[in-house]
Amino acid sequence: MRIFRHYLHFPVVLLAIAEALVLFTVPYVAAYLRFETHIAVIEEDLGALWPRAALYAAIVQTCMVAMGLYSVRLRTNYSGVLMRVAASVVTATAAMALIFYAFPATFLGRGIIGWVTLTAFVALACVRLVFTRLVDEAVFKRRVLVFGCGRQAMSISRLRRRSDQRGFVVVGYLRPEGDVIQVPEEKVVTPADSLLVFARDRQTDEIVVAMDDRRRSFPVQELLECRLAGIEVVDLVSFLERETGKVRLDVLNPSWMIFSDGFRRDALRLFSERAFDVVVSLLLLAVTWPVMLLTALAIKIEDGFSAPVLYRQKRVGLEGQVFKVLKFRSMRIDAEVDGQPRWAESGDSRVTRVGAVIRKVRIDELPQFINVLKGDMSFVGPRPERPEFVAQLNEKIPYYRERHCVKPGITGWAQLCYPYGSSEHDAAEKLQYDLYYVKNHSLMFDLMILLQTAEVVLWGKGGR
């Protein structure tokens, strides 16, 4: 499913809907457990419960998004999921308590909130247990027939991660003229009848065109028949984009970027992006200034009161323009005394003791709010890199320049989906996620990324 220009796996959408319905009923169950009487009698005293139930469900699910519980890339066991569910419910309960004080009309009733918290956790734990048992069942997956069995089709057969295979199951690979088999041979099939009859016999939902050479006997008429019969036909790049959340460089071609949907930079998008940046940056500056003040003091105590607190470094921004990014200094003053730029490494000896902490929880990034307010950066976008590295990567990695057609960001899709990059290989991997963001960016996608960034900070992902 595609919502606000972002692809969502159908099982995850079903899970979100099921949990929304469960959470909506939680205040009713909690009220009954607390007062042990009919709901109609309770509502005579407390008023209608449904607006407060809807508000509670929305807050809990927002917290669950922030904890990564609706991410297909969540890699943790059931106990880890329960920890995140518990954190979400407790955070939502605290948020509801604050709302109660600000807006008394939303008050659920004395003694109910404890029952709401307990009931919500138990109910969500049960739903998640059922989901983990059913999520990989074939009934939730599209049946995909791949037209091709060579190098391009191999990119589908090599999708090993469970999250990448959650949305589909391959029913076979058709061998077109000219393709050398590079997929599992037991999966290669030969239709006895027309492509349409074969696809229907296999109960195919979608055909992925993954031929190595489309100039040889491209089956235009057969694919058209399948399309008109209701079977979806999609090219390989779009299929992989949808299933993996990135634009694969090994199968990408310029014509796909030219003709595909996306890559918007219209006036409405530019306005919403700037408004989002200013509002979020001002709000977070108002909330985080005590943390920033304590961080500055800690840096001064460790390195001396004459040592600089902020670090200014040249980075490449929109359309290749160079600007100076602001960060709390996390490395020694002489980290690059020879003037040669270096990738940050895991366990880098140049990082100070304070720096190790603030990099882990991303506090070193907070001064970049000022860059956002100045317009050099957006809150969400590709990570800005140093000019020296960009010059190298432009020469070595195809399509690297295209990431600069949007403003760089403090957080972004690549930062969520891939750990901290410290090499050319990492830069190429992250570029695939950056291109996905550049193609599909929207206000709602930015909000989703912002919420999921909380998971990165709270669970210490990717910091070096």
Buried (B, 14 or more C-beta within 10 A) or exposed (E): EEEEBBBBBEBBEBBBEEBBEBBBEBBBBBBBBBBEEEBEEBBEEBEEBEEBBBBBBBBBBBBBBBBBBBBBBBEEEEEEBBEBBBBBBBBBBEBBEEBBEEEEEBBBBEEBBEBBBBBBBBBBBEBBEEBEEEBEEEEBBBBBBBBBBBBBBBBBBEBEEEBBBBBBEBBBBBBBEBBEBBBEEEBBBEBEEBBBEBBBEBEBBBBBBBBBBBEEEBBEEBBEBBEEEEBBBBBBBBBBBBBBBBBBBEBBEEEBBEEBEBBBEEEEBEEBBBEBBBEBBEEBBEEBEEEBEEBBEBBBEEBEEEBEBEBEBEBBBBEEEEBEBBBBBBBBBEBEEEEEEBBBEEEBEBBBEBBBBBBBBBBBBBBBBBBBBEBBBBBBBBBBBBBEBBEBBBEEBEBBEBBBEBBBBBBBBBBBBBBBBBEBEBBBBBBBBBBBBBBBBBBEBBBBBBBBBBBBBBBEBBBB
